Amino acid sequence: MLETLTQCPVCGTNEFKNFLTCQDYTVTQEQFAIVQCTNCGFKFTNPRPNEAHIGRYYQSEDYISHSNTKKGLINRVYHVVRNRALKGKLKLVNQLVGQQPKQLLDIGCGTGFFLDTCKANGWEISGSEPDPKTRDFAAQQVGIEIQPDIFTEKFQPQQFSVITMWHVLEHVHQLDRTIERLQALLHDQGTLVVAVPNANAHETQNFEATWAAYDVPRHLYHFTPETMTPLFERHGFRVEKHLPMYFDSYYISMLSQKYKTGKNNYPKAFLQGWKSNQWAKKHNNNYSSVIYIIRKAPRS
């Protein structure tokens, strides 16, 4: 069942224009529209499956964060890159925590590998994951109870010094309610780390509707640095900086090349990923995916 948003999730206005129609290449092959707010430029999937019916669009072995599959070269590459990326993510949160207690919440923790990496480094970990099968896998992986969502009473106000959302925010139906909950759960001196695809990325110009990171209908929103800042400011946060996710451009380009032509062309996709990263260096860190470092705004 579909639902239609009548207000822009970022600025609240109600005038949109059609941007693209994209295909769900992963599960159903259905078509979904992406619209763009005429006021602030924010892009979002509209209409979209409602929260009660979105689950079936994740039911595929090709959805790696839920299935942990290693079938096929692209998925094997994903796992190699993920293992290296885990070390980078751990280094980042260790830098951000400073002298605060090492208490971390990973929202949408998937199969739990990042939580496990942090646990081995001495962090007190908590996690949430809405998919039941994936949540059970993560619980066995890390040896703790994983919550189905962040609204449980088991998470207390200002409990966490670092909260991470690795490619999660674009999936969240209740956007305002979620960000308000983040504001409550995060310590006043804590840090929110949000990684999302960047709809300003260079490959969007080449692949257009076949850009894999649109990933409709699972990706409900298509963020850019220009839209992330006002969204979080509206909820009492400030976006301090955004950082690159270098490897994502290669992975996204591989998938996009396959979607566009119907076959894999790894050398061409690798070259496209490299070009995208080189372009981003000269254009305000507009990489394929971006990590936003976000803290609470000072109280006046």
C-alpha positions in Angstrom: 0.0 0.0 0.0 1.3 3.4 -1.0 1.3 6.7 0.9 1.8 10.1 -0.5 3.6 13.0 1.3 1.9 16.3 0.9 4.6 18.4 2.6 8.4 18.5 2.0 10.1 16.7 4.9 12.8 19.4 5.1 11.0 22.8 4.7 7.3 21.9 5.0 6.1 23.4 1.7 3.7 21.6 -0.5 4.8 22.3 -4.0 6.9 19.6 -5.8 7.9 18.9 -9.3 8.7 15.5 -10.9 12.4 14.7 -10.9 12.9 11.1 -12.1 11.1 7.8 -12.4 13.3 4.9 -11.2 13.0 1.2 -11.1 13.4 -1.2 -8.2 16.2 -3.3 -9.6 16.7 -5.3 -6.4 13.3 -7.0 -5.7 10.1 -6.1 -7.6 11.2 -4.3 -10.8 8.4 -1.8 -10.0 8.6 1.9 -11.0 8.6 4.7 -8.4 8.7 8.5 -8.8 11.2 10.8 -7.2 9.9 14.4 -6.7 11.8 17.6 -5.9 10.6 20.4 -3.6 10.4 23.6 -5.6 11.3 25.6 -2.5 14.4 23.9 -1.0 15.3 21.4 -3.7 15.0 18.3 -1.5 14.3 15.1 -3.4 12.2 12.2 -2.0 10.4 9.1 -3.2 6.7 10.0 -3.5 4.4 8.1 -3.4 6.1 5.4 -1.4 5.2 2.1 0.3 3.9 2.8 3.8 5.7 1.6 6.9 3.5 -1.5 7.3 4.1 -2.7 3.7 7.7 -1.7 3.0 9.1 -5.0 4.4 8.6 -7.0 1.2 10.9 -4.7 -0.7 13.8 -5.9 1.5 13.2 -9.6 0.9 16.0 -10.5 -1.3 19.4 -12.1 -1.0 20.7 -9.2 -3.1 20.0 -6.9 -0.2 23.4 -7.4 1.4 23.0 -5.6 4.8 20.1 -8.0 5.6 21.2 -11.2 4.1 25.1 -11.1 4.4 25.3 -12.9 1.1 28.6 -13.4 -0.7 27.2 -14.7 -4.0 28.6 -13.0 -7.0 31.6 -10.7 -7.5 29.9 -7.5 -6.6 28.8 -8.9 -3.2 32.3 -10.3 -2.5 33.8 -6.9 -3.3 31.2 -5.4 -0.8 32.5 -7.7 1.9 36.1 -6.9 1.3 35.4 -3.2 1.3 33.2 -3.5 4.4 36.0 -5.1 6.4 38.3 -2.2 5.6 35.6 0.3 6.2 34.8 -1.1 9.6 38.3 -0.1 10.7 37.8 3.4 9.4 34.5 3.7 11.2 36.0 2.6 14.5 38.9 5.1 14.1 36.3 7.8 13.5 34.1 7.1 16.6 37.2 6.8 18.8 38.3 10.3 17.7 34.8 11.7 18.3 34.2 10.3 21.7 37.1 12.2 23.3 37.0 11.8 27.1 33.4 10.8 27.3 32.3 7.2 28.2 32.5 4.9 25.3 28.7 4.3 25.0 27.5 3.8 21.4 24.2 3.2 19.8 24.2 1.9 16.2 20.8 2.4 14.6 19.8 0.0 11.8 22.8 -2.2 12.8 22.1 -4.8 10.1 24.0 -8.0 10.7 26.0 -6.4 13.6 29.5 -6.3 12.3 30.1 -2.6 13.3 28.8 -3.3 16.8 31.1 -6.3 17.1 34.1 -4.2 16.0 33.3 -1.6 18.6 32.7 -4.1 21.3 36.1 -5.7 20.7 37.6 -2.2 21.2 36.0 -1.7 24.6 32.8 0.1 23.7 29.6 -0.4 25.6 27.3 -1.2 22.7 23.6 -1.0 21.9 21.8 -1.5 18.6 18.5 -1.4 16.9 17.4 -3.3 13.7 13.8 -3.4 12.4 14.1 -6.6 10.3 13.4 -9.6 12.6 15.7 -12.1 10.8 18.6 -9.7 10.6 18.0 -8.6 14.2 18.4 -12.2 15.3 21.6 -12.6 13.3 23.0 -9.5 14.8 22.1 -10.5 18.4 24.0 -13.8 17.9 26.9 -12.0 16.3 27.4 -9.5 19.1 26.0 -11.3 22.1 23.5 -8.6 23.2 19.8 -8.0 22.7 19.1 -5.9 19.7 16.0 -3.7 19.9 13.5 -3.5 17.0 13.5 0.4 17.1 14.9 3.3 19.1 11.7 4.2 20.9 12.1 1.4 23.5 12.2 2.5 27.1 15.4 0.4 27.4 17.2 3.4 25.9 17.4 6.2 28.3 17.7 10.0 27.8 21.3 11.2 27.2 22.5 7.6 27.4 24.9 7.7 24.4 28.0 9.6 23.7 28.0 8.5 20.0 25.0 7.5 17.9 25.7 6.1 14.4 23.4 5.6 11.4 25.3 4.0 8.6 23.1 4.3 5.5 19.9 4.2 7.6 18.3 7.7 7.6 17.2 7.4 4.0 15.1 4.4 5.0 13.2 6.0 7.9 9.5 6.7 7.5 9.1 8.8 10.6 11.8 11.3 9.9 10.9 14.1 12.4 10.0 11.7 15.2 13.3 9.8 14.7 15.5 13.0 14.8 13.6 14.2 17.9 14.4 10.8 19.5 18.1 11.2 18.6 18.1 14.6 20.3 16.8 12.9 23.4 19.1 9.9 23.5 22.3 11.8 22.7 24.5 13.2 25.5 24.7 17.0 25.3 28.4 16.8 24.4 27.8 13.7 22.2 28.1 13.2 18.5 25.7 11.9 15.9 27.3 10.2 12.9 25.0 10.0 9.8 26.1 8.4 6.5 23.8 8.7 3.5 24.1 8.6 -0.3 24.6 12.0 -1.8 22.2 13.0 -4.6 24.8 15.6 -5.7 27.3 12.9 -6.6 29.0 13.0 -10.0 27.7 9.6 -11.2 24.1 10.9 -11.0 24.9 12.9 -14.1 26.0 9.8 -16.0 23.6 7.2 -14.8 20.5 9.4 -14.1 17.6 7.0 -13.3 19.8 4.0 -13.1 22.0 5.5 -10.4 22.0 2.6 -7.9 21.9 4.8 -4.8 18.4 6.0 -5.6 17.4 2.4 -4.6 13.7 3.1 -4.7 11.5 2.4 -2.8 13.8 1.5 0.1 15.5 4.9 -0.1 12.7 7.3 0.8 14.9 10.4 0.7 17.8 11.5 -1.4 19.9 13.9 0.7 22.5 16.5 -0.2 24.7 18.6 2.1 22.3 21.6 1.3 19.3 19.7 2.6 20.8 17.9 5.5 21.8 21.1 7.3 18.4 22.7 7.5 16.7 19.4 8.3 18.9 18.9 11.4 19.0 22.6 12.4 15.2 22.4 12.6 15.6 19.8 15.4 18.2 21.6 17.5 21.4 20.1 15.9 24.2 21.6 13.9 26.0 19.9 11.1 29.7 20.5 11.8 31.2 18.9 8.7 30.8 16.2 6.2 33.4 13.5 5.3 33.9 11.3 2.2 33.1 7.6 1.9 35.6 6.9 -0.9 34.7 3.2 -1.5 31.0 3.8 -2.1 31.6 5.5 -5.5 33.1 2.2 -6.8 30.4 0.0 -5.5 27.6 2.2 -6.6 29.2 2.6 -10.0 29.4 -1.2 -10.4 25.7 -1.6 -9.6 24.7 1.4 -11.7 26.6 0.1 -14.7 24.8 -3.2 -14.4 21.4 -1.5 -14.1 22.1 0.8 -17.1 23.4 -1.8 -19.6 22.1 -5.1 -18.2 25.6 -6.5 -17.7 28.7 -6.0 -15.6 31.6 -3.9 -16.9 34.0 -3.8 -14.0 36.8 -1.8 -15.6 34.4 0.9 -16.8 32.7 1.0 -13.4 36.0 1.3 -11.6 37.0 4.2 -13.8 33.7 5.9 -13.2 34.1 5.5 -9.5 37.6 7.0 -9.7 36.4 9.9 -11.8 33.6 10.6 -9.3 36.0 10.8 -6.4 38.4 13.1 -8.3 35.4 15.3 -9.1 34.3 15.4 -5.5 37.7 16.6 -4.3 37.2 19.7 -6.3 33.5 20.1 -5.6 32.9 20.5 -1.8 33.3 16.8 -0.9 30.3 15.8 -2.9 31.2 12.1 -2.9 28.8 9.3 -3.7 28.1 8.9 0.0 28.8 11.4 2.8 29.4 11.0 6.5 27.8 14.0 8.5 29.3 14.8 11.9 26.4 16.4 13.9 26.2 17.8 17.4 23.6 19.4 19.5 23.3 23.2 19.0 24.3 25.3 22.0 21.3 26.2 24.1 20.6 29.9 24.1 
